[in-house]
Amino acid sequence: MAAAPVWSVDPRTGKQREQVAVEATAEEVDAVVTAAHAARGSLADRTVRAAFLRSAAAGLDAAKDRLVEAADAETALGPVRLTGELARTVYQLRAFADIVDEGAFLDVIINHPDATATPPIPDLRRYKVPLGVVAVYSASNFPFAFSVAGGDTASALAAGNPVVVKAHPDHPALSELVAKVLRRAAAEHGIPEAVLGLVHGFQAGIELINHPLVAAAGFTGSVRGGRALFDAAAARPVPIPFHGELGSLNPVLVTEAAAAERGEEIGAGLAGSMTLGVGQFCVKPGLVLVPAGAGGDGLVKSLTDAVSDTDPGVLLDHRMRDNFIAGVAERGELPDVESPVTPGAGGEHTVSAGFLSVAASRLAEAGAYDLLLEECFGPVTVVVRYEDRDEATAVLSRLPGNLTATVHVSDGEAAGEGLGAEILAELTPLAGRVLVNGWPTGVAVAPAQQHGGPYPATTSTSTSVGGTAIERWLRPVAYQGAPSALLPAELKDANPLGLPRRFNGVLER
């Protein structure tokens, strides 16, 4: 039977644009993974590896106009948004090149023998080594930053691992273009192009996670899809690490004092955050706890006005559009759920933004309203009106793990008055990033960033954004009693590579 074609589709019309490729067979997946595995040694030299990453960044920058045009044709995210996302992706590659040059990620620790210790300490030398071939599953909503050249790929390559990407069906043409840029960059430095593999097709993704030479995987997408791959990774004869970002509600709590002090401002900010990118951000605020008093009324009015002025938008594909329309309709039909601005179909190919409102008492106990505690992908949020702190706490206690949690406090609470610190502590178990007086949309690529949270937000405790994302693709190894002549250069006393390290308990820079 002939392999199924892979088409590029225009989400603005639902029409096929061009055939890009064909879905990879099991034999083709095996060939791509095997070739990537054979290319591992080409990434061993950190200087060459860093240069490769910088060339990849330069190549993407040089092809910016063409890449943004291709991305917009397949995602309808718009040139402005996509240009910014590409710039972020380029910056991320260069940032990882700097991390590779510095070498601190190797976490070198050397202990000389100490016969006086209890028990005695032998000669021990520890650092981190690459895992092997990393499978990366692209996300639909970030065609640059979480796709072929995105954070998973950049961090895995920086750690010294070849990568095989399973392209997302929503932007296959862009995936091919970006892969070519990275392969050209690899060739410039004598690295085999197979160090970056690309496969298309649902079945290819299953073959990839089960391939015995795949040593780890990174995923960004739905809870259902991510959990299936996570279970497959664990069920292998040799289980592998699976770093999956699956879904997040990103709760927001507005205190009574904050609502009274600047409710209108908060309402307008919420509207901008929940509709950004047509609500297609993994950190979109999907549930907002607002006080039932006058301050909360002002916030809701401001939110109503701002969302009502939002134009309909195009989602990434028509399947997502259908799911969004069905999802908001099902939620809106629950008893006592109001729709101050009704979300749903905005046209034949678009959706309109809106929000739902419900009393906190409805969510405090398990039941039919649990649906409101599940992520709905698209431009919608749920405003939960609480009567007192106990009601708000009851709702928060029922939430699953999230990428983010946000609290809006008054000036006095920010200065330490009231219960601001207690609320911050209450939100900390819920998420990997806790915000105060801000909005979660917008994830800075910075060393201190944490983009990951308790399950189901992610399947691990690591981050997929920022410099420490490199740690996902490494494992520590210690040598005991090894003669100096046999040691890797990273672990020699003389430190010929000039690495940051901890030497006999002393941190050396």
Secondary structure, DSSP 8 states (H G I E B T S, - for coil): ----EEEEEETTTTEEEEEEEE---HHHHHHHHHHHHHTGGGG--HHHHHHHHHHHHHHHHHTHHHHHHHHHHHH---HHHHHHHHHHHHHHHHHHHHHHHH-GGG-EEEE--BTTSSS-B--EEEEEEE-SEEEEE--SS-TTTTSTTSHHHHHHHHTT--EEEE--TTSHHHHHHHHHHHHHHHHHTT--GGGEEEE-SHHHHHHHHH-TTEEEEEEES-HHHHHHHHHHHHHSSS---EEEE-----EEEE-HHHHHHHHHHHHHHHHHHHHGGGG--TT---EEEEESSHHHHHHHHHHHHHHHT---B--SSHHHHHHHHHHHHHHHTSTT-EEEE--EE-SSS-EE-EEEEEEHHHHSSSSGGGGGGS---SSEEEEEEESSHHHHHHHHTT---EEEEEEE--HHHHTT-TTHHHHHHHHGGGEEEEEESS-S------TT-----TTTTBSSSS-SSSGGGGGGGEEEEEEES--GGGS-GGG-TT-TT---EEETTEEE-
